[in-house]
Structures are given as C-alpha cells and as structure tokens.
Amino acid sequence: MTDPHPSRPQVCHTVFFQFREDALPSEIEQFFAAMAELKTQHKVSGILSFSYGPQNSQEGLNQGFN
C-alpha cells in the first residue's frame, strides 16, 4: 500500500499477546478481527497495514506470546 503522505515518517509496531489458556480459538479470531477493524473501518487514521498470526519463531523463545 502506498503512503498518501510520503513525507511523514512511518513506524512499524510489533505487538505480542498472551491469551489465557482457556481462550477459545473463536474468541482469539474475534479479537484479531476487532484489531483489524482499527484499519478497515478507519477507526484509527494512519494505519497503512495490519497483519497477524501465530508466533512461528523456530527458536521457541516466545514464552507463550503470540
């Protein structure tokens, strides 16, 4: 996606979440859908992209975070 304001600095945020052990997969999907709406529903201006997924580091150092 092209930045409509190329002169503005861009920041890439990386956020990790740790869900409760009893969290259902459907609840986790609902959470990420709500997070994606911050961009798709223009609830937060300036978000150019949003991606998510399970932690997939080969090192196994995630300590339960996703």
Order of alpha helices (4+ residues) and beta strands (2+ residues): alpha
